[in-house]
Amino acid sequence: MNRAEKAAQYRAAAARRILVKDGPYGTAIQRLKLSESDFRAGRDFSRDQKGNNDLLNLTRPDDIAEICRQYLEAGADLVATNTFNANRISQADYGTEDLAYEINVSAASLMRKLADQYSTPEKPRFVAGAIGPTNKTLSISPDVNNPGYREVSFDEIKDVYRQQIEGLLDGGADFILVETVFDTLNAKAALVAVDEAAEARGEEVPVMVSMTLTDMSGRNLSGQTVEAFWHAVQHARPLSMGLNCSFGATELRPYVTVLSRIVDTLLCVYPNAGLPNEMGEYDELPETTGSLIADWAQHGLINVVGGCCGTTPAHIRQITDAVAGLKPRAVPQPQPMLRLSGLEAFAA
């Protein structure tokens, strides 16, 4: 089955029921309490590797596979690769930028094998190749004294994403997930990279887009509202649009409501387990998350839902149970009109 057929299968499944995405890898890896030697697994690196979670796809693949397996056992239909920082820019912090492609191939291969093992005709499982925002921004200068300065160019970011995307596709990912978007221009570079990869391969590469909000004003770091962001990426015709990270389900609900009315594709949202406490930890119980997501589903707001920071397989299980038997959101069909975006949305 090619990726276009996988996308059709995904849409068909989402038309029948609310689908469940998996949870995070970062906090799951933290719970393993790995040492520096665990991250290295006998390999020789010039810098410390503790905290390089993406490297574990190569050095401790069994640990990553076990985390994925737990999410699948909890009911996840969609699993995302452990590749949030698996790009040359982010890996340069660890001196492992030359491993970026290999990390992505390994990560996608791990997920592909497990998704295929757990798939049934009634409940197919899908793999999203996850790409994060990098630690550079195209929209905002890092130098307050020079607003026009950028550490990287659009083409450089695009090429970094292109390498990561090729690795994820070669490893067997069904879709590309551009997630935790805090800078819209970075996301646009990723979307161009997906288009270029698809053209080079002569195939359709379905893309998912997920924005993150940086404060209670409902904007991302580059200043766009959720409506404006949707106008900015709608041209890519994503398989799904949505929100992740940001806040817990309570704080995200107003913005989910807004998007549910205007997004003419699947809406995918995966919130944190509430807001972090004074120690940066998440206290929201799985039962609480499940009840909040059930409210979203009962009001017809979502098509796909999962968990981000602080959620565990127990949270994913509660979410799976909470949406079981509830109707998925009806995808709206907005009237054709001119839609533009700056920091705010404009339609005429």
N, C-alpha and C positions, 0 to 999 in steps of 0.2 A: 504494500500500500504506500503510494507516494504521499508527500506532505499535503498536497491539495486535497487528496482523499481523506487524509487524517483530519484536516480542518473541517471537512464536511461531516465526518463522523463525530467530531467534537460538537459541532453545532447541533447535530441531530440529538446527541445525548443531552445537551443543555436545553433543548426544546421539551424534553420529557420530564426533566427533574433539575433541581438545583445541584450543581456540581460542587465538589469540595477540593480545594487546593491544599497542599501540605503546609507544614509550619517551617520555622526558620532552622538554619544549620548553625549559625553563630552561637546562639545561646545553648543549643544542644551540645555543641563541641565544648563550650565552657564547662558544662556539667561533667565532662570526661576528665577534667583537671589534668591535661596532658603536660608533660615536661618538655623542656627544650630538646632533649634527646628523643622524645616521642615524635616530635615534629620532624626531626631530621631522619629518623629511622635508619641510621647508619650512613646516610649520604653526607658528603662534604660540601659545606656552604661557607662563603666568606663572611656572612653576617648571621646574627641570631635569627631563628625562624619561628620562635614561639609567638603565636598569634597569627601566623600566616595560615589561616584556615583553608584556603584554596589549595595549598600545597599538599594537604592531607589526602587529596584525591590520588596523589602519586605515592605518598609515603605510608599512609594508613587507610587504604581503600576499604578495608573491611569495616572500619569504624563508620565511614561515610555511608556505606551500604546498609549497615545496621540501623542508622538513623532513618534512612529512606524507608527501610522495611517497616519500621515502627509506624511511620506515617501511612504507609499503604495498609497495614493491618488496622489502623484507626479509621480507614474508610476513604482516604484521599483518592480522587480520580486523576488529579494532575499533580505531578511532582516536578519541582524545579531544581536544576543542578546547583551544586555547591560551588558557584563560580562568580560570586558577587564582585570580588576583586581580582579575578583571573584575567587581568589585562596587563600589557607591558607597563603602563604608567603606574598602576598601583603596585605591581610586583617589583618595580624598581626600588621601592622602599626596603625590600629584603634582598636585593641583588639577584633576583630570580626571574628577571624579565624574559630571559631566553627560554624559560620553561612555559610561557603563557599558552602557546598552542597545545603543547603536550598535556597540560593541566586540563584544558577544556575538552580535549578528546577523551581523556580518562574519565572525567566527571560525567560527560554525556553517556559514555559506554556503560558506566555503573548503573545509571538511572534507566537506560534502555533495557538492560538485562532484567532488572527487577520489575519494571513496568510490564514487560512481556510475560514474565512469570505470573504476575497477579491478574493479568487481563483475562476477562471472560467475554463471551458474546453479549451478555447482559450488562456488564460493567467493564468496558474497555478502559485502560489506563494510558495516560499521555505524559510526554516529557517536554518540559519547557526549558530551553537553554537560557539561563538567567545572566543578564549583563547589568552591572551596576553603573553608577554615575561617574566613576573614577574619582580621584581626589583633586581634580582640576576643574575649573569652571570657565566656560566660554563667554558668559554674559557679564561677569563681574570681574573687575581688576583686583588682583591680590595686593596692589600697591595703592594706598589711599592718596598718595601724592601724584599718581599718574593714572587717571581713570581709563585711558586708552590702552594701557599695557595688558597683555595676556601672556601667560606662561606657555600656552600651546595655541596652535591654530585650529581652525575647523577641520582642515584636511588631515592634520596630525591625529586629532581625536577620531576622525572617521576611519583612518587607516588602522589605528589601534583596535577599534571595534571590529573592523573587517577581519583582522586576524583571529580575534576571539570567536566571532560568528562562524568562521570557517572551521575552527576546531570543534565547536558545538555541533555543527551540522555533520561533520565527518564522524563524530562520535555517535550520531543517531538521534539527536534531538528532533522532535516533531515541529516545534515552534521556537521562535526567539522571543524572550520576555525582556523588554526594556523596562526595568523596574526602579523604584525609589528615585524617580526623576525629580531632582531639585532645581535643575537648570534646563529650561526648555531647549536651548540651543544645543546642549550636549545630546539631548534626546533626538533632535533632528539629525545630528551627525550619525547617531546609531541607526536611524531609519534609512538614511542614505546608504549606509554600509550594508544594511539588509537588502536593499534594492540592488546594489551592485553585486552582492554575493548571489542573489537569485538570478540575475541576468547572466552572470558568468556560468552558472550551473544549468541554465536553461530550464528552470523550474520555479514554481511558486514557493516562496518561503513565508508562511504565515507569521505575523508579528503580534505580540501583545504589548500593551503600554500601560504602565502604572505610575501615577504621580504621587509624590509625597508632599505634605503640607508642613511648613516650618513653624507656624504659629497659629493662634486661634483666629486670625483674620481670614484664614482659608486660602492662603497664597503659598506658592512655592518660593524658593530662595530667589529666583529671578523675578519674582513679583507678580506672577500671573494668578488670576483666580482660576477655579476649576473649570468654569465655562470658557474662559479665554484659552486655557491650555487645550481643552478639547477642540476648539476651533483651529488651534495651531497644528494639531496632529491628525485631524480627521481625514485629511487627504491621503494618509497612508492606509486607510481602510483596514484598521486593525481587527483582528479576530476578537479581541476584547480590549476594553478600556476600563480604567479603574483607579483605585487608591490603595496604597499600602503604607505600612509603618505609621508615621505621623503621630497618631494618638490611639486611644482605645475606641471600642465600638460606640460608646456614649458620645464622645466628642466628634467622631467622624460622621455620625448619623445625618446632620444637616447637609453635609456636602454629598453624601451618598444619595440623599433625596433629590438634590439638584441634578446630579448626573443621571439619575434614573429617568428623569423626564426628557433629557435632551440627547443622550447617547444612543445612536441608532445601530448599535452592535451589542454584544454581550457585555454586561457590567460585572467586573471581577474586583472584589474588595477583600483585603486581608489586613485587619487591624492588629495592633499590639495587644498584649494582655493588660489592658488598662494603661494608666500612666505610671512611670517608674516612681519608686519611693525615694527617700533621701539618700539611700545607698545605691541608687541606680538599678534596683531590682524590681521585678514585676510581681505583684501580689494577687492579681485578679485570678480567682479560682476558675477552673474549667467550667463548672456549673454556671457561674456568672456570665462568662463569655458565651456559653451556649444559649442562655436565656435572652441575651441581648441580640444575638444573631437570629434567634427565632422571631423576635419582633420585626427585624428587617424583612425576613422572609414572609411573615404574615401580612406585611404591608406591600408586598410585591416589589421590593426594591432591588433585588439581586438575582444574578444568574449563576455566579461562581463566588464562593467565599472560602477563606482559609485563615491562617494565622501568621502574624509576623512576630516581632521581638517579644520574648517572654512566653510565647505559647509553646505547648508541649504536645506530644502525642495524645495525652489525656484531653487537652483542649480541642484537638482535631476530632477526637471521638465524640466529644460533646456537641461540636458543631455538626458533625455528620448526623447524629441522632436528632438534633434540633431542626434540621431542614428536611428530614426524611418525610416524604409524602406531601410536602408543601409545593405549591405551584411556583415555577420560576417566573421571574419578571417578564412581562410582555415587552418585547423590543419595540419602541415607538417608531413611527415613520414621519419625521418632521417634514414640513413643507419646504420645497426647494427655495432657497433665497441666498443672497450674498451674506457670507459670514466671515468676519475678520477678527483679528485679535491683536491687542497690544497688551497692556497690563489688565485691561478689562475686555470683555467680549463685546462685539458689535454685530448686529444683524440688520439687514435692510432689504 
